[in-house]
Amino acid sequence: MFRLVLRGFSGSPLLLSARSCRSFSGSPPPEMSADLVRSTFLEFFRDQHGHQLVPSSPVRPRGDPSLLFVNAGMNQFKPVFLGTADPRSEMSSYQRVVNTQKCVRAGGKHNDLDDVGRDVYHHTFFEMLGNWSFGDYFKEEACSMAWSLLTMHYGIPADRLYVSYFAGDAASGLPADEETRLTWLEIGVPPGHLLPFGLKENFWEMGDSGPCGPCTEIHYDHVGGRDAAALVNADSPEVVEIWNLVFMQYNREVDHSLQQLPRFSVDTGMGLERLRSKVNPYGGRTGLADQMKVDTAYRVVADHVRTLSICIADGVHPGMSGAELVLRRVLRRAVRFCVEVLHAPQGALASLVPTVTHILGDVYPELHREADRIQDVINENEAHFLSSLQQGSRLIHRTLLKKDYKHGVFFPASVAWSLHRDLGFPLDLVDLMLEERGVQVDRKELDHLVAENQKVSSDLQSGDQSQVMLDVLSLADLQRVGVPPTDDGLKYQYRLDRDRYVFPACSATVVALYDGQTLVSEVPEGQRCGVVLDQTCFYSEQGGQSQDKGYFTRDGSQDVLYPVEAVILAGGYVVHQVTAADNLKTGDQVQLHLDQVHRLSCMVNHTATHILNFALRTVLGGCVHQRGSHVSAERLRFDFSVRSSLDVSQLQQVDRCVNDIISANHIVHSQELPLQEARRIKGLRTVDEVYPDPVRVVSVSVAVSELDDETDRETSVELCCGTHLLQTGAIEDLLIVSERQMVKGISRIIAVTGREAKRAREEGHMLSQDVDSLSARLTGSAPSSLDAAQHLAKEVGVLSDAVDNTPIPQWQRRDLQSRLRALQRTSNTTVRKLETREAAVKAQALLEKNGRKNLQVDSVETDSLSILMKTVNHLSAAAPDSHVMLLAHQRHSGKVLCACQVPKDSAALSASDWAVAVCRHLGGGAGGSVLVAKGTGSSGDITEALRWAEEFARQETQR
């Protein structure tokens, strides 16, 4: 990949540096700005070779759960390779394409995170320059263009370039790629610079199945003037790959066999990457030469602040799972190096964001728009991590106090894993902190915990793979034999008749059957299959809306139902997944029966989602951007960018705004427009999706034909393929029942409509009355007894749980939670006062009974460990030189409560050792500190337990 370096955090130009990257020839080449490198590449393919320039997609993958981040230029083009692109979209027409793609390799299969900083060429963020051919040119043209760009436009000496190609694989039945070898020879590559390699190096596969093919790679020798063929693909930093050309000509089937693709494609990638800091005194040292890790830290911080800026601008924030968890680790690694190695003040990392914006903002303008939010997110997460560092240090210290972990005794792996999982500590930081104390973690057990976690994550990521999806060859076969895309226009052709929705009947012909591996003409009873019809009224899951439900019947067998399990759109074909209730063959006539209640509920919630989106923007302003949504029959979910959670007033304003629109019963307009015309509509809301052309525009209250870039009327208008109401009044009511920040800067709303919203408002009213009643009792006369006070405190807890977990208006939940927290503080204070009073009485009785002996072990009557502990505190305050332990026997259960305290200068016996010994003797457990401890056990003979506790203490103190 192409090697570039960033010349400083001060905003100076991005340069191709001879000194840091090593020269391409004997004399250093002229320094070349990154903008020039990028523009030369793009203009070469666009202007000289007729490629269409396509923008970078965001680093969050579009609809691809197999990826945490976009990690290669080809990710956004997978629908083209797989044949699943919507035939009405611009993407389906791509033939020659060029772009520069934002890529992140941290987590998942491609993970460079731990290597960043150790050398000068590993990075988590980079730009991938790429050119693609989809069924247009192939090997000869691709190789010729690559060689011309490198040698003639970038001026790289040809004698420093080595080329690898696929040598074939007998076991797979794959011949050597002779076409590519001969092409390179004709271009002029010397035979000694043209090297064959096997499957591992020169055969590229998208995954376990799917498009694949041989690749040819161009490698660069940094030294020159020698034969470096032996260093190609040998992990030598002196000979590195700079360009990979993949020739997709096969499809890997589920059974691992290879079939030739109906059309061949080219995917090439060259990395515009390797950016780093040159804040003095950066010296470019690596390995042993960088003993203080200062240069490593500069490289880590420079790389990670770019990754953070790009990801946060694209809506990926540090969090607790998936891509968000990986980004949290990136941020915390950067903070560590800032604080521990560079000794930079808190906030230094975020202060570098303007420099990143200055350098990359012209190419990726979202960096300018989101610069303030990026800095806020980094600063808040940095502060939280620094707090976690202190908390983790205390946890390590407490663990080390419990046992001597030196001399071959390992630090518990469970504690190390908790530091990593719960507090976000990198595992190498845990090792470092323990190493400073001369302790080692139980590495075998820790590796086991890591492996178990990875297995769970892998299982979760794999998800449900049971859908019957047409593969690329079957899609190509359908197109080859002239099967037109499914006509699904009927899904929009419903009407209102006397306030009742009427959905059209649908008769269809089976045009294709897919058994999970290939197209077939017939499926037997019990066969799970995909059914393609010439037309359908079913909505396939897309645009965040759930698929339709229902069934179809076959003409002549109307009593046999074929329930539709899933509805999937692939390459313009709507695939109805069924398990055949009877034989089914192509040419059969079927009648489709839509679950109208389910569809109408989805329509209600989808239109409600649009109105909610508009209301949020109206109340909160233009900072609100949709980050995701999902519409089902039961509820709607809406994710959006916002600085912090909404307060009670904002939630109430959104509630009023939404329900004003519903009450007005506005007409919902929809119309297809050319995509470019639609994008000119003022106030249009879009999300990161590939839209078809023409595209469907949905507008509330204003006809689509009246919308243009001059329209001043504010209304909800979005590009949307979903099914919507014809008038807003059918929503009846919309209520936000949950709103919380998923990660800093991204909130998630859950809302319900109609009867569910009405029910939630009624529940909220009843809970509000309950809180009013409880508040009156707590603020009235003080409870006369501890039992009464504890009962009231328990009521507060039960009511708090109900408020937390019952669907009610979120604004009301926030208000009631605030009131209940105040009531909880009041009730807890009352309970503590009464407990303290009762403990004082019990302590006084014990003092009168036992005096102020140096060792006091006795029993008291209480079922409260808190009262027992307070009684011990009172005794110790009255007799500060006394070792005190009290046991409380619960006769009905046999349970024994234990509490103890020792003098501050008690070197012979710690409270925790005493409590642990006694409670273990009683079959239980205990914990605490050197001075105070508590625990539980069980015994049928409290007298024997007291005797044993006293004898243990006496032996320990007399040693």
N, C-alpha and C positions, 0 to 999 in steps of 0.2 A: 504494500500500500504506500501511497505517496506520503512523504514525511515533511511536516511543516512545524514551525515553532512560533510561539507568540513572544514578541520582544517587549514584554513588560506590562505591568499592571497600570502604568501611567497613561495608557491610551495611545502609545506610539504604534506604528503600523505592524501588521501581521506579516512576517517575512519568511521567505524560504532561505534559511540561514546556512551558508557554506560551513561556518565554523561548528555549529552544533549538529548539523545533519550529515556532515562529511560531504565533500564536493562530489559532483558527478563526473569530474574529469581531473586531470593533473592540476590545472589552475582553477581556482574557485569560480563558479558561474556567477553572473550578476544576481544580486538579491531580487527576489520576485515576490510581490505582495500576494497575500492570499486571495484578495479580490481579483487580481490578474490571473492567478492560477485557475480560480473557479470560472471566471468569465471566459478564459481561453477554451476551457473544456466545453462549456455550454454552447458557446458560439461556434466552435468547430463542428459539433454535431448538428446544431440547429441550422446554421447558415450554409455550411458546406455540404452537409449530407442529409438535409431535409427532415430532421427529427423534430417532433413536437415537444416544446419545453413544458414540463408538468411540475407544479409546485410540490414542495415537500409535504408529506402528511405529518400530523402531530406524532410525537413519540409514543403516545398511548395507542396501541393497535386498534384498528377499526374491526370490531366484531370477530376478533381472533383470540379466544381464551387460551390457546396454546402458547401465547407469547406474553411476557411481562412488559416488554418494551419493543418498539420497532428496532430491530438490530441489524437490518440490512436493507439496501435500497429496493429489493424486490418485494418486500412485505406488502406494500400497498397494491401491488400488481397481481397478487395471488389469485383474485377472481378471474383475471385474464388467463393465467396459466391453467387454472382448473376448469375454465369454460363456464363459470357460474356468474359472470358479470351480466348485469341487466342489459338486454340488447338495446334498450332505449337510452342507456347512459353513454356519456362521452367515452368512458373507459372501454366499452365494447368495440369502439371504432379504432382504438390505438393500433398503429402498425410500427411506427418508429418513434421512440420516446427517449428523452434525455432529461435528467434532473440532478439536483443535489439534495440528498435526504438526511435529515437529522436522525442519528442513530445513538442508542445507548446499549452498551454491553456490560451489564451488572446484574447478576442473578440469572438463573436458568441455564440453558445449554452453553451459551456464550457469555462468560463471566470473567471480565478482566479486573474486577475491583481490587482484589488482594495484590495484584501485580503492579498497580499504578504507583508510580514514584520510585520503584526499585530500578527501573530503567527509563530510557527516554522515549520508548515507543508504545507502551501500553496505556490505554485510555478508556474511561467509561463513556465519554461522549466523543463522537467524531462525526464528520460529514462524509457521506458516501456519494461520490460522483459516479453516475452510471448511465449507460445507454442500453436500450432494449430494442429487440426486433420481435414482433409477434406475427409469425408467419410471413415475414418479408425477406430481408437478407439473412444469410447464414454464415458459415465458417469463413469463407474466403474474404467477404467484405468486412466482417468483424475484425479479423486479424489485421487486415490491411489498414483499416482506420486506426486501430490501436497503435500500430507501429509508426504510422505517420504522425500521430499526435505526440507520441513520446519523443521521437528522434528529431522531427522537423520543427515542431511548435514549442516543445519544452526544452529542446536542445540537449537531450540526454545522449551521450555517446553510445552508439550501437554496440561497441565492443565490450561494454560493461553489462549488457543485457543477456540473460539466459532464459530460455523458454522450455517449459515442461509440457508434455502432452500425455494422453491416456495410452498406456501400453497394452490395454486389453486385459481380460480376466477369463481364463479357460473355465474355471468352476462355474462362472455365471453365464458362460456362453457368449461373452462379449468380445468382439474382435478389437484389435488395436485401431486407434483413430488415425488411419493412414491419410485421410483427407486433410486433417489439420497439419500433420507432419509435412506433407507435400506443399501445403499452402505456405508454411513458414519457410521452407527451402526456396520456394519461388520468390518470396519477399526478399530473401537474401540472408537469412539467419544461417550462420555456419553450422555444419553438422555437429561440431564439438560443443556448440551452445544450445543444441536441441536435444532434450533429455526425456526418455520415457519413464513414467511412474505408474503405479497401480491404482486400485480402487480408493485406497485411503487418501492419496494425495490428489488424484486427478479424475475423480468421478463424483459429481455433486448430486445430492438428493435432498428434496424438500423435507422429507420425513420418512416414517416407516412405509408410507405409500404415497403415490402421487407422481407428478412430473419429475424427471431426473435426466441426467446425461453426462457425457464426458466434458471435462473442462481443460483449458490450457492456461497456464499461469506465466506471467512475465516477472522475472526476478532481476534485481539490481545488485551489482557488486560495488560496495562502497570503496574498496581499495583500488581495484583496477590494475592493469599491467601484469596480469597473471592468468592462469587457468583456474577458475573458481568453480568448475562444474561439480566437484565433489562436495561443495558446501551448499548446493541447492537442496532445499527441503531437509537440511541437517540441523535446524534450529540455531544457525550461526547468525549473530547480530550483524555480521559483515556482508552477508548475502541475504536479502530480504525480498519477499514477494511484494510487488507494487501494483499488479493488476491481475484480475481473474476473469476469464471469459468462459461462461458456461453455455454449452450447447444442449438445450433441452430437446431431446428427440425420442425419449422413452417414457413410459408410465410404469411405475412400480405397483403391481397389483397387491391385493391383500395377502395372497398366497406367496408373495415375494417374486413371482415371475415378472418378466419385462415384456411389455407390448410397445410397439412403435406408435408414437403420437401421430394423429392425423395431420397436424401442422407443426413445423419445427420453430423454436424460438431461441433468442439469444439474450442472455442476462450478463452484463459485465459490471464490475464494481471496482472503483479505485478510490482509496480513502483520502479525503482532504482533511487531515487530522494531525495529531501529535502536537498540540498546543501546550505551551508551558510558560511559567513565570520567569522573569529575569530581574526580580527585585534584588538589588545589591544586598548582600554579597553572593548572589547565586553563581556557582562555579561549574555546573554541569557534571558534578562528580556522582558516581554510582558505586554500588558494591562496597568493598572494603575502603575505597578512597573517601567515601562519605561517612566517616566514622560517627560524626555527630548527628547524622540524618537530616541536616539542614537542607541540603539540596533535594533530598527525597521529599521533605515537607513542602518545599516550594512547588514541586511538581504535583504532589497530591492536591494541594489547595487550589492551584491553577486549574487542574482538570476537574475537580469536584465542584467548584463554584460554577463552571460552565454547565456541567450536568444538572446541577440544582436549578440554575436559571432557566434552562431550556425546558426541563420537566415541569416546573411549577407554572411557567407560562402556558404550557399545554394542558394544565389542569391535573397533573399528578403531584400530590403533596405527600410529605413524609407521613407514614401511618403505620398500621399494625399488621397488614397482610398484603401479599402479592407484590405488585410493583411499588406500592406505597411503603411497604416494609423495607424493600431494597433501597429506596431513596432515603429512608431514615438512616440506614447504615452508612450510606454515602455521606450524608450530612454530619453524622457523628464522627466518622473517620476524619473528615476535614477539620472539625472542631478540635479533635484530639491533637492533630498536628499543629494547628494554630496555637493552641494553649501550651502544649507540653514541649514542643520543639522550637517553634518560632517565638514563643512567649509574647504573643500578640494579645492586646486587650480584648475583652468581650465586645462583640460587634464588628470585629475586623473582617470576618468572613463576608457578612452582608455588605460591608462597605466596598467590596470588589464588584458588586453587581453592576453599577454604572459603567465600569470598564468593559464588562462582558457585553452590555447593551450597546456601548459605543462601537465595539468591534463587530458584533454579529447582528446588530439591530437592523441594518439596511437589508440584509438577506432574510431575516426572520423578524418582521415588524412587530409581532406580538410581544417581543422583549421590551420595546418602548412602552407599549400599552400597559404592561403588567409589572413594570420595574418596581414601583412602590410596594405592590403586594408581595413580590418575590422577596424583597428585603424584610418585610414584616414577618413572613413565614420563616425565613432563615433565623432572624433574631429570636423569635419566640421559641423555636425548636432548640436553638443553641442554649438559651436560658434554662429550658427544661432539662436538657442533657447535663449541663453543669451541675444542676441540682441533683440529678440522678447519680452523678459521679460521687458526690458527697454521701448520698444515701448508700451507694454500693460499697464505699470505703468503710462505712460504719458496719455494714453487714459482714464484710470480710473480717473486720476487727472482732466482732462479737463471736463469729464462728471460730476464730483462732483462739479465743479465750477459753473455749469449752474443752480443748484437748491440745496436747503437744503434737502438732502435725509434722514435725521434723523427724529426722532419723528413720526415713522409709515409710512414714505414715502419710498417706495421700490426703489432700484437701478434698472434701466431698464433691463429686461431680454434679450432684443435684443442685448444690448451692451455686456452682459456677454456671450451670445451665440456666438457673433462675436469673442470675445477673445478666446473662445474654438475652434470654427470652423476654423477661419482664421489664428490665431497666435499660435494655438496648446496648449493653456492653459488648463491644467486639471481643471475641474469645481471646485474641492475642493480647488485648488489654488486661483481661483477667489473668492470663499467664504472667504478664509483666508485673502486675501488682503483687502477685504471689511470689514471683521470683525475687522481688525486692525484700521479701520477708523470709527468704530461704525455704519456701514451700513449693511443692508441685501438686498439680491437680491429678486426680485419678483419670489418666488419659484414656484408658480402655473403656471405662464406664461412660466418660464424656462422649467419646466417639459413638458409643451405642445410643446415647440420647439424641445426638445429632442425626444419626441414621434413622432412628424412629420418627423424628420430626420431619425429615425429608420424605419418608414414606407416606406419612399422613398428608403432607402438602401435595405430593404427587397424586395421591388418590383423589384429593379434592379438586386439583386442577384438571384431572382427566375427565371428571364429570360424567354425564350420561352420554355415552358414545353409541347408543342403541338406535339412533335415527337411521332410516334407510335413505341415503343420499346418493343421487346419481354421480358416478365418477366421470372424469374428463373424457374417457373413451366413449361411454354411453351417451354423454351429451353430444359428442361429435357425431356419433352414429345417427342420433335423432336429426341433427342438422343436415347430415349427408343425404338422408332419405327424404328430406323435405318436410319433416314434421314442423309445422309453424309453432311459435311460442303459444302458450296457453292464453286464451282470451278470458281474462278474469274481470272484465268490465262490469259484470253483473253484481259484483260486490258493492258497487256504488249506486246501483239502480234501485233504490228503495224510495218510498214516498210516504207522506202523511195523509191519512184519510180519517177525518173527524178525530184528530189528536191521537191516532193510532198508526204505528209504523207498519207498512205493508212491504214485505220483502218478495222479490220475484221468484217464480218457480224456475227450476233449472234442469233441463235434460241435456245429457252429454254422451259422447262416444269415447270409449277407452281407446286411446291411440298408442299407448306404450305401457309395458309392465316391466318392472325392475326387481329382480329377486335378491338384491344385495350385492351381486357380483357382475351381472350382465343383463342385457335386455332379453326378455323371453316373450313368446307369443301367448303363453297360458300359464296360470298358476293353479295348483290344486288347493283343495280345502285345507285350512290350517297353515298355509304358507304366508309368512310375513313379507310384505312387498310394498313397492311404491307404484302408485297408479297415476298415470298422466292422462288427462282428459283434454278434449278439444276446447272445452270451456268449463268454467266453474264459477260458482257464486261464493266460494269459501275464501276467507282472507288468510293469507299465509303470514306467519309471524315476521314482522319487519317494522322498522320505525318505532320500536319500543312497545307496540301493541301486540297482545297475545293473539295467537291463532284462533280461528273459529272452531267450534265443535259441531258435531252432527254425525250423519251417516248417509250412505246411499244404498239404493236398491237396484237390482238388475231387472230389466224388463223381462217379463215371463216368470219371475220369481220374486214378486213384490213382498212376500212374507219373510224373505231372507235379508237380514240387515248386515251391512258392512260398516261398522263403526269406524269413523276416521280418527286415528290416534294422534296424528300430527299433520300439519300442512306446511310444506317447505318450498321456498322459491329458489330455483337453481337455473341460471342461464336463461331466464324467461319462461321456464317450464314450472308449473305448479305441481308438486308431487304430493299426492294424498297417501299417507302411510296407513295401511290397513293390514289386518290379519284376515285373510280370505275366509268368509263363512261358508263359501261354496266355490266351486270352480269359477274362474274368471279368465277371460281371454280378450285379446285385442279385437276391436270391432263391436264388443258388447255395448248395448245402450243402457244407460243408467239414469236414475232420478236422484238428484241431490236434495237432502233434507237438512236445512240449517237449524241449529239450536238458536232460535230467535231471541230467547230471553238472555242467553249468554252474549250474543252479538250486541243487543241493545245496551246491555250493561257496559260493555267495552266502549261503545259509542259515547255513552254518557260520560264515562271517566276520561276518554281521550279529549273530548271537547272541554271538559272541566280542566284538564291539564293545560290546554292552551290558554284558557282564561286565567288560571293561576299564574302561569308564566307572565302574562301581561300585567296582572295585579302586582306581582313582586317587583317588576321593573317600574311600575307607576309609583309604588310606595318607597322603594329603596334606591331608585335611580338607575342610570345606565351601567353601573358596575356589575349588575346581575347578568350572568351568562349561564345558559343551560349547560350542564355537564353530564347529563344523562337522564333517562326517564324510563318508566315501565308502567304500562297500562294493562290491568287485568279486569275481570268482571267484578272482583271484590273491592278493589281499591286502586289508588294511583300512587306512584312514587316519583318524586321530582328532585334531582340533584342540581345544585346551582352554586356559582361562586359568590361569596359574600364575606366581608371581613370578619364578622363574628355572628353568633347566634342572634336571632331576632328577639327583641324584648317584647313584653306584654303589649305595649302600645302598638308596635309594628305589626304584631300578629293580629290584633284587633282591626287595624286599618286594612290589612290584606283580606280579612274575613268580610268586612263591609264592602270593599271594592268588588270582590268576586260575586257576592250575593246580590249586589246592585245590578250587575250584568245579567245574572240568572233571572232576577225578577223582571227585568225589562223584556225578557223573551225575545232577544234579538235574533234575526235570521242569520244562520251560518251559511256563508257562500263558499263555493268551491269551484275551481275552474283550472283547466290545464293551460299553461303558458310556456312559450320557449324559455329555456333556462336563463339565458342572458337577459331577456325582458323581465323575468320574475325577479332577478337579483337587483334590478334598479328600483324596486318598490321601496318607498320610504318606510322605515320602521320594521322592515322584514326581519323575522327571527329565524335563524338557521342554526344547525348543529354540524359537527364534523361528520358528514356522510357523503357518499357518492350519489348524487341525485340523477334521476333519469332526465332525458330531454325529449319531449316536453315534460314539465314537472307540474305537479298538482299544488295549487295555492289555496289555502283555507283562510278565510277572513270572516271575522265576526262583525256583523251590522253594516259593513260597507261592501258593496258588490266589488268583485275582483276587477271588473272592467273599469271601475271608478278609481282604482288605486294606481298611483304613479309617483314619480319622485317629487312631485309638487304638492301632493296631498298633505294637508296640515292636520287632518283629523286623526287623533290617536286611537288606535284600535289594535286588537290582536290579529296579526297576519303572519302566517308561517308557511314554509314549504313542508308538505306532509302527505304521505301516501296512505294515511290511516283512514278509517271510517268514522264519520262524525254525525252528530245530531243535525237536524235541519233548523231547529230553533233551540235557544239556550234554556228555555223554561223547563224542559224535560229533566234537567239536572235536579231541580227542586231545591237542593241545598248542597253546599260544599263546605266541608269542615276539615281543617288541619288538626289531626289528632297526634302528630309527632313532628318535631323539628329539632334536629341536633346537628352539631358539626361532626362530620365523619372524620375529617382531618382539618387542620387549620386552613380556613379559607374556603372550604367546601361544605355546604349544608345539605342535608337530606330531609325532605318533607314527605310524610305519609298523610294522605287525605282520603276521606270517604265521602260519598254522595248519597242523595236521596234518603231512603229510610234509615240507612246506617248512620248518616249524619244526624238525623232527627233523634235516633236512639242515643247517640253519643251526647247530644246536648241535654237530653233528659237525665242521663247518668251524671253529667257534670252538675246539673242543678241539685240532684239528690246529695251528691258528695259535698257540695257547697253548704247545704243545710246541715249535714253531719259535722262539718268543721265548725260552723257557727255554734252548734249545740255544745260541742266539746270545748270550744274556746270559752263559752259562758261558764261552764263548770270549773275550768282551770283558773279563770281570772276571778272567780267568786271567792268564797271562804276557803282557806287553806285546808287540805286533807287532815283529818284528825289522827290518822294512823299511817304507819309505813305501808301496810297492805293496801290501803285506799290509794295512796300516792303511786305505788307500783302499778296498781290496776289502771289508773289514769295514764301513766306513762306507756303501758302496754297498749292502751286504746289509741294513743297517738301513733305508735308504730304500726298498728294494724291499719289505721286510716291512711297513713302515709303510703303503705304498700298498695292500698286500693287506688289512691290517687295516681301513683306511679304507673300502675299496670292496667287501669281501666281506660278504654277508648273514650276520651272526653275532649272538649276543645283545648288545644295546646296552650292558648293564652290563659285559660282558666286553670289548667294544670300548673303552669308556672306560678300563678297567683296563690293557689292553694298550697303548693309546695313551700313557698316562702312563709306563709302563715303557719304551716305545720312545723317548719324548722324552728320558728320562734316558740311555738307551744312545746316542742320537744325540749328546748333549752330550759323553759320554765319548769316543766315536769321533772327533768333530770336534776335541776337545782334543788327542787323540793325533796326529791328522793334522797339526794346526797346529804342534805341537812338532817333528815330524819334518820338516815343510816348512821351518820356521825354521832347523833345524839344517843342512839341505841348502843353504838359501839363504846361510847364513853361510859355508859352505865355498866356494860359488861366488863370493861377494863377495870373500873373502880371496884367491882365485886371481886375480881381476880386479885387485885392488889391487896385488898383487905384479907383475902384468903391466903395468899402466898407471900406477901411482902415483896421486897425488891431483890430477889435472889439473882445470882449470876446466870442461872439456867432455869428457865421457866417453860415447862411443857405441861399443857393442860387441855381440857376440852371445854367447849361452849355449845350452847343450844342455838343454832341458827341454820337456815338452809341457804344463806347468801354468802358466797365467797367474798363479795365486796365488804360486807359487814365484818366478816372474819378478818380480812386484811386490815380494815380500819381499827379493829380491836387490837391487833398486833402493833399497829403504829402507835396507838395510845399507850400501850404498855411500854414500848421501847422509848417513847418520849419521857415517860415517868421514870424509867430505869435504863438510862442510855448505855450502861455497861453490861446489860443483861442479854443473853441469847434466848430469844423467845420463839416458841412454836406452839400454835393452837390447832387442834383438830376439831372438826364438827361432824358428828356421826348422824347420818340420815337413817333412822331405824327402819323405816318402811322399805328402803331399797338396799341398805347395807353400804351405800356410798359414803366415803369419807372425804371431807374437804380439808385442805391443809394450807397453812400460811405461816411464814416465819420471817424473822428479821434478826440480824446480828450486829454487834457494835462495829463502828467504822474501822477500828484498829484490830479486828478479829483476823489474824493471819492464819490461824490453824483451821478455821472452819468457815467456809463461805455459805451464804444462804442457799444458793442454787445447789451446791453439793448436798447439803442437808436435806432439802426438799426432795431432790431427785432420789436420794437413797431411801428415804421413808416411803415415798409414793411407789417406788419400784417394789419395795418390800410388801406394799399393799396391792400390788398388781396393777398399778397405774403409772402415771407419768407426771413430770413437773418441769418448770422452767423459771428463769428469773435472772437476777444479777448477783453480784458478790454480796450485796447488802440485804436485798429482799427477794423473796421467791414464793411461788404458790403452785398448787397442783391438786390432783385428786387420786383416789384409790378406792378400795372397798375392803370391808372387814366385818366379821360378825362379833369381834371382841375388841372394843375400843380401848379397854384397859391394857391389853397386850400391846396394842399399837402404840399407846402412849409410853409404855415401858421401853419398847424397842427404840422409839425416837429419842428418848432421854438418854438411854445407854449409848447410842451411836454418837450423840453430841458430846457426852462425857469422855468417851474414848478419844475422839478427835481433838478435843480441847486440852487434854492432858498429855498429849504426845510431846 
